[in-house]
Amino acid sequence: MVWWQVYVVVLATAAILSLVLTPVCEKVALLTNFLDRPDDRHSGHARPIPVLGGVAMFLAWLMTIVGGVAAFLSLPSGGVGAEVAGYVHNLTRISGRLMFLCLGALLATLLGFIDDYFPLSAKVKFFGQVVVAVIAVWLGGMRVSLFIPWEPVTTVISVFWVLLIINAINFLDNMDGLAVGIAVICLALLTVVAVISRQYFIAALGAACVGSGLGFWFFNYQPASIFMGDSGSHFLGYTLAVLSAGVTYHMPEISHTRLTCLIPLFILAVPLFDTLAVVAIRLHYHRPVYVGDHNHISHRFVKMGMSKKHAVMTVHLLTLALGLGVLPLMWGDIFTVVVVMVQSLVFLSIITLLQFAGGYDCGKMGHPEMPGTTKQTGAGGKEP
């Protein structure tokens, strides 16, 4: 066995588990009345929809990791091949960090689960997210270095990164299949970068994330039979933050510039840019940043005449185009960097024009909810 076969097996295992566990969680949600009801604050669908998709993704991901580690350590070296067997000792060395990263994923999912069942205040929810971020950074070893030698500075940056990505995915869960599709695309691109940089365990972790999200996507794509809820958006945001911080983007043997550290920013450009735009709009109109509205790019595409399905597909394609476009930064010279950066900025300019095309009044597109809650309405259990 060679590493690419490991990645395929891990991805397939996580996807199959997610395909099996998602309908199971759907039935459990129906039996326990864990539903998103259209007659409550959620008006983006016509019937009650189960809200346990995030639990299904997390379980598929965790089972894949635990099973993979157990198989990796128990198989004889001849059973996995020389290329893979030489790294068994590395797995035992990082097992402690991996355990705490899994703990962070569990707490992130649990925080979202509680918020789905019993809406938390903005302050309580944010405090829980900070706890998750600190566990990932302090105990899990997740670190955004940016070539900065001062650990206190990188610690603050790393915690902020986890909080930013979790909330960016949470904000984008406003249409069937939108958030999970964006997350899967970004996770897949980050996994490709890890493969290129020969970070075998990070790539395998990424493959597990992609598989768990991909299996759930088949049930969440329009028309969704199950929502992932805050448990799902927190899980996907957490895994995106951890994976993007864990990948090494600058390799001296092939990288000609340190600007490769910008790769994750552009892979995640669509959720980050959309979050920045809606937060700016809410602040401009003196609204709480945690209250949902109709000012996301997906809503604007619908306002321009697209169906929700086409709006979701357009956002997914924009995410893929931006992510693929920055991969040459890994091995390109300064001229490649300039061209790629200009191209990416042009894409973001197009997104900006689309965001504010049509002369829509951002003030009228707002849809405030009940005060004191971070819950947002619409398909997927989030914004309308």
FENMOVEN-V113816 format. One record per backbone hydrogen bond with DSSP energy under -0.5 kcal/mol. CO is the residue of the C=O (numbers start at 1). NH is the residue of the N-H. Records with the same first field share a line. If there is no record, write none. Layout:
CO: NH + NH
This chain:
1: 84
2: 5 + 6
3: 7
4: 8
5: 9
6: 10
7: 11
8: 12
9: 13
10: 14
11: 15
12: 16
13: 17
14: 18
15: 19
16: 20
17: 21
18: 22
19: 23
20: 24
21: 25
22: 26
23: 27
24: 28
25: 29
26: 30
27: 31
28: 32
29: 33 + 34
33: 35
34: 51
35: 37
36: 49
37: 40 + 42
41: 43
49: 36
50: 227
52: 56
53: 57
54: 58
55: 59
56: 60
57: 61
58: 62
59: 63
60: 64
61: 65
62: 66
63: 67
64: 68
65: 69
66: 70
67: 71
68: 72
69: 73
70: 74
71: 75
76: 79 + 80
77: 80 + 81
81: 85
82: 86
84: 87
85: 88
87: 91
88: 92
89: 93
90: 94
91: 95
94: 98
95: 99
96: 100
97: 101
98: 102
99: 103
100: 104
101: 105
102: 106
103: 107
104: 108
105: 109
106: 110
107: 111
108: 112
109: 113
110: 114
111: 115
112: 116 + 231
113: 117
114: 118
120: 374
121: 125
122: 126
123: 127
124: 128
125: 129
126: 130
127: 131
128: 132
129: 133
130: 134
131: 135
132: 136
133: 137
134: 138 + 139
135: 139 + 140
136: 142
137: 141
143: 145
145: 148
147: 149
149: 151
150: 154
151: 155
152: 156
153: 157
154: 144 + 158
155: 159
156: 160
157: 161
158: 162
159: 163
160: 164
161: 165
162: 166
163: 167
164: 168
165: 169
166: 170
167: 171
168: 172
169: 173
170: 173
172: 174
174: 379
175: 178 + 179
177: 181
178: 182
179: 183
180: 184
181: 185
182: 186
183: 187
184: 188
185: 189
186: 190
187: 191
188: 192
189: 193
190: 194
191: 195
192: 196
193: 197
194: 199
195: 198
198: 200
199: 203
200: 204
201: 205
202: 206
203: 207
204: 208
205: 209
206: 210
207: 211
208: 212
209: 213
210: 214
211: 215
212: 216
213: 217
214: 218
216: 219 + 220
217: 221
219: 225 + 226
225: 50
227: 53
228: 54 + 232
229: 233
230: 234
231: 235
232: 236
233: 237
234: 238
235: 239
236: 240
237: 241
238: 242
239: 243
240: 244
241: 245
242: 246
243: 247
247: 249
249: 251
250: 252
251: 254 + 255
257: 260
258: 261
259: 262
260: 263
262: 266
263: 267
264: 268
266: 269
268: 272
269: 273
270: 274
271: 275
272: 276
273: 277
274: 278
275: 279
276: 280
277: 281
278: 282
279: 283
280: 284
281: 285
282: 287
283: 286
288: 291
290: 292
292: 367
296: 300
297: 301
298: 302
299: 303
300: 304
301: 306
302: 305
307: 311
308: 312
309: 313
310: 314
311: 315
312: 316
313: 317
314: 318
315: 319
316: 320
317: 321
318: 322
319: 323
320: 324
321: 325
322: 326
323: 326 + 327
324: 327
326: 329
327: 330
328: 331 + 332
332: 256
333: 337
334: 338
335: 339
336: 340
337: 341
338: 342
339: 343
340: 344
341: 345
342: 346
343: 347
344: 348
345: 349
346: 350
347: 351
348: 352
349: 353
350: 354
351: 355
352: 356
354: 357
356: 359
357: 360
360: 362
361: 364 + 365
363: 366
365: 294
370: 373
378: 381
380: 229
381: 376
